[in-house]
Amino acid sequence: MHQPADATPVPGRAEQVAPGIRRILCDNPSPFTYLGTNSYILGSGGGVAVVDPGPVNDAHLQALLGALAPGEHVSHILITHLHSDHSPLARPLAEATGAPVLAYGGPTAGQSPVMQALAAQGGLGGGEGTDAGFVPDVTIADGEVITGDGWRTQAIWTPGHHNTHLAFDVDTGDGYGTVLCGDHVMGWSTSIVSPPDGDLTQFMESCDRLLSRPARLYLPGHGPELTAPHDRLRWLVDHRLAREASILAALSSGPADATTLARRVYTDTPQHLLPAATRNVLAHLIDLAGKTRVTQDGRLTADSVFRLT
């Protein structure tokens, strides 16, 4: 039985959300995690994979271990991306189970040359919530197929929200099409894109890549499942394009920095979320600078003043 998308999951309780896939909600709600982080268990009756163990939280660790049925053990720990609400519990879970931790790489893996250069020069800020000390046991290549006892998933590199971001396309017995999409696609909110870990150019490319793949169901890192995933992806693309148009329109009134533009563009956003909105605007400005549609005074920093080219 699939849990209805509008039902409220109970933290710590394993619920089947697709054939061979169980979800366990971590009790870490916040404005950025919604009800909490969704951890997933792939497979049953043997060696299973835990996807995104979550933050360091002993109750959640015990819930993950307690969800194992007789005869089951954790054979793989898979990470969608290195944010502190997704990956830090991987090491305690590995120590408890002996399973290796698999991810795209360390915190800077997959960073675009543009973001590498901006990070190296300093002044860009960012790095919010990154699991800076994370080291995987095994790195996962884009397109790699990972198999266990009766389960199989293909890793898709989907940078944008974070340079290490992977989605896992799971074969649920009738072919691929059930995607553990991490924080790239969610139904309750859009993803923050905060440079240099977040890269809007990469984000849009990842959306196009996901749209090119058949999909029936998306299971996100936060919030309920998405039963029309391509519709949501198209909405996200249109939303970002509309945000870009709003930023360009705001710049037509004169040069401004990201903070000023965020106040002009995010008019309905609560005050406590404006810093995150400002990071999204900065991501757009870096993308627009790469397209030579805007330029900035001096070297590009978080406080740069931008103008239309």
SERO-4910 file (N, C-alpha, C, O; in steps of 0.05 Angstrom, whole numbers):
BEGIN
 pado doro    nc1    nc2    nc3   cac1   cac2   cac3    cc1    cc2    cc3    oc1    oc2    oc3
  Met    A     17    -24      0      0      0      0     18     25      0     36     27     16
  His    A     12     43    -18     26     69    -17     12     87      2    -12     88      4
  Gln    A     28    103     17     16    123     34      6    146     17     20    155      0
  Pro    A    -19    155     21    -29    178      6    -11    202      9      0    206     30
  Ala    A     -8    217    -13     11    240    -12      3    261      8     20    276     17
  Asp    A    -23    262     15    -31    283     34    -31    273     63    -39    289     81
  Ala    A    -24    248     68    -23    238     95      2    248    109     23    253     96
  Thr    A      1    252    135     23    262    151     39    238    162     28    223    178
  Pro    A     63    234    154     79    211    164     86    216    194     88    238    203
  Val    A     91    194    208     98    195    236    128    191    238    138    171    227
  Pro    A    143    209    250    172    206    253    179    179    265    167    170    285
  Gly    A    199    166    253    209    140    264    194    116    254    202     93    260
  Arg    A    172    119    240    156     96    231    162     90    202    160    108    185
  Ala    A    169     65    196    174     57    169    148     53    154    130     39    163
  Glu    A    146     66    130    122     63    114    129     57     85    147     70     74
  Gln    A    116     38     73    122     31     45    110     52     27     86     58     29
  Val    A    127     64     10    117     85     -8    119     77    -37    108     91    -55
  Ala    A    132     54    -43    133     43    -70    143     14    -67    153      7    -46
  Pro    A    139     -2    -87    148    -30    -85    178    -31    -77    195    -20    -92
  Gly    A    184    -44    -55    211    -47    -46    224    -23    -35    248    -22    -31
  Ile    A    208     -2    -29    220     23    -18    204     31      7    179     35      5
  Arg    A    217     34     30    205     44     54    216     72     61    240     78     55
  Arg    A    200     88     72    208    115     81    206    117    111    187    108    123
  Ile    A    226    130    123    226    135    152    232    165    155    253    174    147
  Leu    A    214    179    168    217    208    172    233    214    197    227    203    218
  Cys    A    253    231    194    268    240    218    254    263    230    242    280    216
  Asp    A    254    265    257    240    286    271    258    311    273    268    318    294
  Asn    A    262    324    250    279    348    249    265    370    232    277    380    213
  Pro    A    240    377    239    226    397    223    238    424    225    250    431    246
  Ser    A    236    440    204    246    467    203    235    481    178    224    467    161
  Pro    A    238    507    175    230    520    151    244    510    126    235    514    104
  Phe    A    268    497    130    283    487    107    280    457    103    288    446     82
  Thr    A    270    443    123    267    413    121    238    404    121    232    380    119
  Tyr    A    219    423    123    190    417    124    185    399    148    192    407    171
  Leu    A    173    376    145    167    358    168    192    344    179    192    334    201
  Gly    A    213    344    163    238    331    170    250    317    146    239    319    124
  Thr    A    273    304    150    287    290    128    275    263    124    270    248    143
  Asn    A    270    256     99    261    230     91    285    212     86    301    217     68
  Ser    A    287    191    102    307    169     96    291    147     82    268    142     88
  Tyr    A    305    133     64    292    111     50    308     85     53    332     86     55
  Ile    A    294     63     53    306     36     54    298     22     28    275     19     22
  Leu    A    318     14     12    314     -1    -12    318    -30     -8    337    -39      4
  Gly    A    298    -46    -17    301    -75    -16    287    -86      9    277    -71     26
  Ser    A    287   -113     10    274   -126     33    285   -155     34    291   -167     13
  Gly    A    286   -166     58    292   -194     61    321   -202     59    327   -226     59
  Gly    A    339   -183     57    368   -189     55    384   -164     61    378   -149     79
  Gly    A    404   -159     44    419   -135     46    404   -111     34    397   -112     10
  Val    A    399    -91     50    384    -68     41    402    -43     40    423    -43     53
  Ala    A    393    -23     26    407      3     25    391     24     40    367     25     38
  Val    A    405     40     56    393     63     68    402     88     52    426     92     49
  Val    A    383    103     43    389    127     28    383    152     45    361    155     56
  Asp    A    404    168     49    402    193     65    394    186     94    371    190    102
  Pro    A    413    177    110    407    171    138    398    195    153    382    193    172
  Gly    A    407    220    145    397    244    158    418    256    177    442    250    175
  Pro    A    409    274    194    427    287    213    435    269    236    423    248    239
  Val    A    455    277    251    462    261    275    439    263    295    433    284    306
  Asn    A    426    241    299    401    240    314    398    211    324    392    193    308
  Asp    A    403    206    349    403    178    359    376    164    356    375    140    350
  Ala    A    355    179    360    328    167    358    324    158    329    312    137    324
  His    A    333    174    309    330    166    281    348    142    275    340    124    260
  Leu    A    372    142    286    390    119    282    376     93    292    377     73    278
  Gln    A    364     95    315    351     71    326    326     64    309    320     40    307
  Ala    A    313     84    298    290     78    281    298     64    256    285     46    247
  Leu    A    321     73    244    330     60    220    338     30    225    331     13    210
  Leu    A    352     26    247    360     -1    254    335    -18    262    334    -42    256
  Gly    A    316     -5    276    292    -20    284    273    -26    261    256    -44    264
  Ala    A    277    -13    238    260    -18    215    268    -43    200    253    -53    183
  Leu    A    291    -54    207    301    -78    193    285   -102    202    282   -107    226
  Ala    A    275   -117    183    260   -141    189    279   -164    194    303   -162    188
  Pro    A    269   -186    206    287   -209    210    300   -218    184    286   -221    164
  Gly    A    325   -222    185    340   -231    161    351   -208    145    365   -212    126
  Glu    A    344   -183    152    354   -160    137    379   -148    151    382   -149    175
  His    A    396   -137    134    419   -122    144    425    -99    125    418   -101    101
  Val    A    438    -78    134    445    -56    117    471    -63    102    491    -67    114
  Ser    A    469    -64     75    493    -70     59    504    -46     46    528    -46     38
  His    A    488    -24     42    498      0     29    485     24     43    462     23     53
  Ile    A    500     46     45    490     72     54    495     92     32    518     98     25
  Leu    A    473    102     20    475    119     -4    467    148      4    449    152     20
  Ile    A    482    167     -6    478    195      1    470    211    -24    485    210    -44
  Thr    A    448    226    -23    441    243    -46    459    268    -47    467    276    -69
  His    A    465    280    -24    482    304    -24    492    310      4    481    300     24
  Leu    A    512    327      6    526    332     31    515    357     45    530    376     50
  His    A    490    356     53    479    376     71    475    363     98    470    339    100
  Ser    A    476    379    119    476    368    146    450    355    155    449    342    176
  Asp    A    429    358    139    404    343    145    402    317    130    381    304    131
  His    A    423    310    115    422    286     98    444    266    104    439    242    105
  Ser    A    469    276    108    492    257    108    506    251    134    518    230    137
  Pro    A    504    268    155    521    264    179    516    238    194    534    227    206
  Leu    A    491    227    193    486    202    207    498    178    193    497    156    203
  Ala    A    509    182    169    520    160    153    542    146    169    543    121    169
  Arg    A    560    161    181    582    148    195    573    132    219    582    109    222
  Pro    A    556    143    237    546    126    259    531    101    249    533     80    261
  Leu    A    516    104    227    502     81    216    522     61    205    518     36    209
  Ala    A    543     70    192    563     52    182    577     37    205    583     13    203
  Glu    A    583     51    226    596     39    249    578     18    262    587     -2    273
  Ala    A    552     23    261    533      4    274    528    -21    257    521    -42    267
  Thr    A    532    -18    230    524    -39    212    547    -51    196    544    -74    186
  Gly    A    569    -37    194    591    -47    177    587    -41    148    604    -49    132
  Ala    A    566    -26    141    561    -20    112    578      3    103    583     21    118
  Pro    A    587      3     78    602     25     67    583     49     60    560     45     55
  Val    A    595     73     61    580     97     54    588    105     25    612    108     19
  Leu    A    568    108      8    573    114    -20    561    142    -26    539    148    -18
  Ala    A    577    159    -40    568    185    -48    583    194    -72    602    181    -81
  Tyr    A    575    217    -83    589    227   -107    618    235   -101    635    232   -119
  Gly    A    623    244    -77    650    251    -69    650    268    -44    630    268    -30
  Gly    A    671    282    -39    673    300    -17    659    326    -22    647    329    -43
  Pro    A    661    345     -3    644    369     -5    648    386    -30    629    400    -37
  Thr    A    671    386    -43    675    403    -66    673    387    -92    677    399   -114
  Ala    A    668    362    -91    666    345   -115    644    356   -133    622    362   -124
  Gly    A    649    358   -159    629    367   -178    625    396   -180    608    405   -196
  Gln    A    641    412   -165    638    441   -167    647    450   -194    668    442   -204
  Ser    A    632    468   -207    638    478   -233    663    495   -232    669    506   -211
  Pro    A    678    498   -254    701    516   -254    695    544   -246    711    557   -232
  Val    A    671    554   -253    663    581   -245    661    582   -214    672    601   -202
  Met    A    648    563   -202    645    563   -173    672    558   -159    677    569   -137
  Gln    A    688    541   -170    715    536   -159    731    562   -157    743    569   -137
  Ala    A    730    578   -179    744    603   -180    733    623   -160    748    637   -147
  Leu    A    706    625   -159    694    644   -140    700    636   -112    705    653    -95
  Ala    A    699    610   -105    705    601    -78    734    607    -71    739    615    -48
  Ala    A    752    603    -90    780    607    -85    787    636    -79    804    642    -63
  Gln    A    773    655    -93    779    683    -89    768    694    -63    777    715    -53
  Gly    A    748    680    -51    736    689    -26    715    711    -30    713    722    -52
  Gly    A    700    716     -9    681    738     -9    653    730    -19    635    747    -20
  Leu    A    650    704    -26    624    696    -37    605    686    -16    581    685    -20
  Gly    A    616    678      8    599    667     28    589    639     20    603    625      5
  Gly    A    566    631     30    556    605     24    566    583     42    578    589     63
  Gly    A    562    559     34    570    536     50    551    529     72    558    514     90
  Glu    A    527    541     71    508    536     93    500    507     94    491    495     75
  Gly    A    505    495    117    495    468    122    511    446    109    503    423    111
  Thr    A    533    452     96    548    431     83    562    414    104    574    424    123
  Asp    A    562    388    100    575    369    117    605    369    110    614    351     96
  Ala    A    619    389    121    646    395    112    666    372    117    686    369    102
  Gly    A    662    356    137    680    334    144    674    308    130    687    288    136
  Phe    A    655    307    113    646    282    101    667    270     83    679    284     66
  Val    A    672    244     86    689    229     68    675    203     62    670    187     80
  Pro    A    669    198     36    656    172     30    675    149     30    699    152     27
  Asp    A    665    125     35    681    101     32    685     94      3    706     84     -5
  Val    A    663     99    -13    663     93    -41    651    116    -56    630    126    -48
  Thr    A    664    125    -78    651    146    -94    634    133   -116    640    112   -127
  Ile    A    613    147   -123    594    138   -143    597    155   -168    596    179   -166
  Ala    A    600    142   -191    602    156   -216    574    161   -227    555    146   -222
  Asp    A    572    183   -242    547    189   -256    539    166   -274    556    157   -290
  Gly    A    515    156   -272    505    134   -288    511    106   -277    503     86   -289
  Glu    A    526    105   -255    533     79   -244    508     65   -233    491     77   -221
  Val    A    507     39   -238    485     22   -228    495      8   -203    516     -5   -203
  Ile    A    480     10   -181    487     -2   -156    466    -24   -150    442    -18   -152
  Thr    A    475    -47   -142    456    -69   -138    460    -81   -110    482    -80    -99
  Gly    A    439    -93   -100    440   -107    -75    423   -132    -77    418   -142    -98
  Asp    A    413   -142    -54    397   -166    -54    369   -159    -63    351   -151    -48
  Gly    A    364   -163    -89    338   -159   -100    331   -130   -106    308   -124   -112
  Trp    A    350   -112   -106    345    -84   -113    367    -74   -131    390    -84   -131
  Arg    A    360    -53   -146    379    -42   -166    372    -12   -170    348     -5   -172
  Thr    A    392      5   -170    387     33   -174    409     45   -191    432     36   -189
  Gln    A    403     65   -206    422     79   -222    426    107   -212    406    122   -207
  Ala    A    451    116   -207    457    142   -197    457    162   -220    469    157   -241
  Ile    A    444    185   -216    443    206   -235    454    231   -222    443    241   -202
  Trp    A    476    242   -232    488    266   -221    470    290   -228    466    296   -252
  Thr    A    459    303   -208    440    325   -212    449    349   -195    435    357   -177
  Pro    A    473    361   -201    482    384   -186    464    408   -190    449    410   -210
  Gly    A    466    427   -172    449    451   -173    443    460   -145    452    481   -136
  His    A    427    445   -131    423    450   -102    449    447    -87    455    462    -69
  His    A    464    426    -94    491    422    -83    507    408   -105    497    391   -120
  Asn    A    533    414   -106    550    403   -127    553    373   -126    559    360   -146
  Thr    A    548    361   -102    550    332    -99    524    317   -104    523    293   -100
  His    A    503    331   -112    476    320   -112    473    297   -132    479    299   -156
  Leu    A    462    275   -122    455    252   -138    425    246   -134    414    251   -113
  Ala    A    413    237   -155    386    225   -154    390    195   -158    409    187   -172
  Phe    A    373    178   -147    375    149   -150    350    139   -163    328    139   -151
  Asp    A    352    130   -188    330    119   -203    328     89   -197    346     74   -204
  Val    A    307     81   -184    304     54   -174    287     37   -193    266     45   -202
  Asp    A    297     13   -198    281     -7   -213    264    -21   -193    273    -37   -176
  Thr    A    238    -16   -194    219    -28   -175    207    -54   -185    186    -62   -175
  Gly    A    220    -66   -204    210    -92   -214    198    -90   -242    196   -110   -255
  Asp    A    191    -66   -250    180    -62   -277    196    -41   -292    185    -27   -310
  Gly    A    222    -39   -286    239    -19   -299    243      5   -282    230      9   -261
  Tyr    A    261     22   -291    267     47   -276    243     66   -279    226     63   -295
  Gly    A    244     87   -262    223    107   -263    213    116   -236    197    135   -234
  Thr    A    223    104   -214    217    114   -187    243    126   -177    263    112   -173
  Val    A    243    152   -174    268    167   -169    269    179   -141    251    194   -133
  Leu    A    290    172   -126    295    185   -101    311    211   -109    335    209   -115
  Cys    A    297    233   -108    307    258   -121    320    277   -102    327    299   -110
  Gly    A    324    269    -76    338    286    -58    323    313    -54    299    314    -52
  Asp    A    339    335    -55    327    361    -52    325    376    -78    318    400    -79
  His    A    330    362   -100    328    376   -126    300    383   -133    294    405   -144
  Val    A    282    365   -128    253    369   -134    237    362   -109    239    340    -99
  Met    A    221    381   -100    203    377    -78    176    390    -84    175    410    -99
  Gly    A    155    380    -72    129    390    -77    121    414    -59    104    430    -67
  Trp    A    132    415    -35    124    435    -16    139    461    -19    131    482     -8
  Ser    A    162    461    -33    179    484    -35    198    481    -58    202    459    -69
  Thr    A    209    503    -67    232    502    -86    258    499    -70    258    504    -46
  Ser    A    278    490    -83    304    485    -70    320    511    -69    320    527    -88
  Ile    A    334    516    -47    352    538    -46    377    531    -63    386    508    -63
  Val    A    387    551    -77    412    548    -92    430    570    -82    428    593    -90
  Ser    A    450    562    -66    468    582    -53    496    577    -62    508    557    -54
  Pro    A    508    594    -78    535    591    -87    555    591    -63    549    604    -43
  Pro    A    578    578    -65    588    563    -89    579    534    -90    583    520   -110
  Asp    A    566    523    -68    557    495    -68    533    493    -87    529    472   -100
  Gly    A    516    513    -87    493    514   -105    501    529   -131    515    549   -130
  Asp    A    491    519   -153    498    531   -179    473    530   -197    464    509   -205
  Leu    A    462    554   -203    437    554   -218    441    544   -247    423    532   -258
  Thr    A    464    549   -259    469    539   -285    467    508   -285    454    496   -302
  Gln    A    480    496   -265    478    467   -263    450    458   -256    441    438   -266
  Phe    A    436    473   -239    409    466   -231    391    463   -255    376    444   -258
  Met    A    392    483   -273    374    482   -297    382    460   -316    365    447   -327
  Glu    A    408    455   -318    417    432   -334    407    406   -323    400    387   -337
  Ser    A    408    403   -296    398    379   -283    368    375   -287    359    353   -291
  Cys    A    353    397   -286    324    395   -292    320    384   -320    303    366   -324
  Asp    A    334    394   -339    332    384   -367    339    355   -368    326    339   -383
  Arg    A    359    347   -354    368    319   -355    347    301   -343    341    280   -354
  Leu    A    335    309   -321    314    293   -308    289    292   -326    276    271   -328
  Leu    A    283    314   -339    260    314   -357    263    295   -381    244    285   -392
  Ser    A    288    289   -388    293    271   -411    290    242   -403    291    224   -421
  Arg    A    286    236   -377    284    208   -368    255    202   -361    242    218   -347
  Pro    A    245    179   -370    218    171   -361    216    169   -331    235    159   -318
  Ala    A    194    177   -320    191    176   -291    162    173   -283    144    186   -296
  Arg    A    156    157   -264    129    153   -254    125    166   -227    103    177   -221
  Leu    A    146    165   -210    143    174   -182    170    186   -173    191    174   -178
  Tyr    A    168    209   -160    192    221   -147    188    219   -117    167    226   -106
  Leu    A    208    211   -103    208    210    -74    230    229    -64    253    223    -65
  Pro    A    221    253    -54    240    274    -47    252    271    -19    244    254     -3
  Gly    A    273    287    -14    286    287     12    269    299     34    274    294     58
  His    A    249    315     27    231    327     46    203    328     33    201    335     10
  Gly    A    183    322     49    156    324     39    146    299     24    161    280     22
  Pro    A    121    301     15    108    277      3    118    270    -25    132    286    -38
  Glu    A    111    246    -34    118    237    -60    105    254    -82     84    266    -77
  Leu    A    117    254   -105    107    269   -128     98    249   -149    114    235   -161
  Thr    A     72    248   -155     61    229   -173     60    239   -202     54    224   -221
  Ala    A     66    265   -206     68    276   -233     95    291   -234     95    316   -237
  Pro    A    117    276   -233    143    289   -229    151    308   -251    163    329   -246
  His    A    145    301   -276    153    318   -298    138    345   -298    148    365   -305
  Asp    A    113    344   -289     97    369   -287    111    387   -266    113    411   -271
  Arg    A    120    376   -244    133    392   -224    160    403   -234    167    426   -229
  Leu    A    175    386   -249    200    396   -260    195    419   -279    210    439   -278
  Arg    A    175    417   -296    170    439   -315    162    464   -300    169    486   -308
  Trp    A    147    461   -278    139    484   -262    164    497   -250    166    521   -249
  Leu    A    183    480   -240    207    491   -228    224    506   -249    234    528   -243
  Val    A    225    496   -273    240    510   -294    226    537   -300    240    557   -302
  Asp    A    200    536   -304    185    561   -309    188    581   -286    191    605   -291
  His    A    187    571   -262    190    588   -238    218    602   -238    219    626   -233
  Arg    A    239    587   -245    265    599   -245    268    620   -268    280    641   -265
  Leu    A    256    614   -291    257    633   -313    241    658   -306    249    680   -313
  Ala    A    219    655   -292    203    678   -284    219    695   -263    218    719   -264
  Arg    A    233    681   -245    250    695   -225    272    710   -239    279    733   -232
  Glu    A    284    698   -259    305    711   -275    294    737   -288    307    758   -287
  Ala    A    270    735   -300    258    758   -312    252    780   -292    256    804   -298
  Ser    A    244    772   -268    239    792   -247    264    807   -238    264    831   -233
  Ile    A    286    792   -237    312    804   -229    321    823   -251    330    845   -244
  Leu    A    319    815   -276    327    833   -297    309    858   -298    319    880   -303
  Ala    A    283    855   -293    266    878   -292    273    897   -269    273    921   -272
  Ala    A    280    885   -246    288    901   -223    314    916   -229    317    939   -220
  Leu    A    332    904   -244    357    917   -251    353    940   -271    370    958   -273
  Ser    A    331    938   -285    326    960   -304    321    987   -290    323   1008   -303
  Ser    A    315    986   -264    312   1010   -248    338   1022   -239    340   1044   -229
  Gly    A    360   1006   -243    386   1016   -235    402    994   -222    391    974   -214
  Pro    A    429    997   -220    446    977   -207    438    971   -179    427    988   -165
  Ala    A    443    946   -170    435    938   -143    451    913   -136    460    899   -153
  Asp    A    453    908   -110    466    883   -101    444    862    -96    420    868    -99
  Ala    A    453    838    -89    434    816    -86    414    820    -64    390    813    -67
  Thr    A    423    832    -42    404    837    -20    382    856    -28    359    852    -22
  Thr    A    389    878    -41    369    897    -51    350    885    -71    326    889    -69
  Leu    A    361    869    -89    344    856   -109    325    836    -96    302    833   -105
  Ala    A    335    821    -76    318    802    -62    294    816    -50    271    806    -51
  Arg    A    298    839    -38    276    854    -26    256    863    -47    232    864    -42
  Arg    A    266    870    -71    249    880    -92    233    857   -105    210    860   -113
  Val    A    246    833   -106    234    811   -121    218    792   -104    196    783   -112
  Tyr    A    228    786    -80    214    768    -61    196    784    -43    200    785    -18
  Thr    A    175    796    -54    159    815    -38    141    801    -18    132    814      1
  Asp    A    135    776    -22    117    761     -4    132    743     15    119    727     30
  Thr    A    158    744     15    174    726     32    177    737     60    184    760     64
  Pro    A    173    720     81    177    729    108    205    739    113    224    729    100
  Gln    A    208    758    131    234    770    136    256    750    142    279    753    134
  His    A    249    729    158    270    710    167    280    692    144    300    678    147
  Leu    A    265    692    121    274    676     99    288    693     77    297    682     57
  Leu    A    290    719     81    303    736     61    332    729     57    342    732     34
  Pro    A    347    722     78    375    714     72    377    691     52    395    691     35
  Ala    A    360    671     55    360    649     35    352    659      8    363    650    -12
  Ala    A    332    677      7    324    688    -19    347    704    -32    350    703    -56
  Thr    A    362    718    -15    385    733    -26    406    714    -39    417    721    -59
  Arg    A    410    690    -26    428    671    -38    418    661    -65    433    657    -84
  Asn    A    392    657    -67    380    649    -93    384    670   -114    391    664   -137
  Val    A    380    696   -106    384    718   -125    413    719   -134    419    723   -157
  Leu    A    432    715   -115    460    715   -122    466    692   -143    481    696   -161
  Ala    A    454    669   -138    457    647   -158    447    655   -185    460    649   -205
  His    A    425    669   -186    415    678   -212    434    698   -225    439    697   -249
  Leu    A    445    717   -209    463    737   -219    488    725   -230    499    734   -251
  Ile    A    499    705   -216    523    691   -227    517    677   -253    533    678   -272
  Asp    A    493    665   -255    485    652   -280    482    673   -302    491    668   -324
  Leu    A    469    695   -296    466    716   -316    492    729   -324    496    736   -347
  Ala    A    511    731   -305    538    741   -312    551    722   -332    565    731   -350
  Gly    A    548    696   -327    559    676   -346    547    678   -373    560    671   -393
  Lys    A    522    688   -375    509    692   -401    514    720   -412    503    727   -433
  Thr    A    531    735   -398    537    763   -405    513    781   -406    512    800   -422
  Arg    A    493    775   -390    469    792   -389    470    813   -367    456    833   -367
  Val    A    488    808   -347    493    827   -326    523    828   -322    538    810   -330
  Thr    A    532    850   -310    560    852   -302    561    864   -274    541    876   -265
  Gln    A    584    862   -260    586    872   -233    609    892   -231    627    891   -248
  Asp    A    608    908   -211    630    926   -205    653    911   -191    648    900   -169
  Gly    A    676    910   -202    699    896   -190    695    866   -191    680    856   -207
  Arg    A    710    853   -173    708    823   -172    681    815   -160    670    830   -144
  Leu    A    672    792   -168    646    783   -159    647    773   -130    662    754   -124
  Thr    A    631    785   -113    628    776    -85    599    776    -78    582    783    -94
  Ala    A    593    768    -53    565    767    -44    553    795    -43    529    798    -44
  Asp    A    570    816    -41    560    844    -39    563    860    -65    559    884    -64
  Ser    A    570    847    -87    575    861   -112    550    876   -120    527    867   -116
  Val    A    554    899   -133    532    914   -146    532    906   -175    552    907   -189
  Phe    A    508    897   -184    505    887   -212    489    908   -228    473    924   -217
  Arg    A    494    907   -254    480    924   -272    475    909   -298    489    889   -303
  Leu    A    455    917   -313    449    904   -339    473    909   -358    484    931   -358
  Thr    A    479    889   -374    501    892   -393    492    910   -416    507    915   -434
***
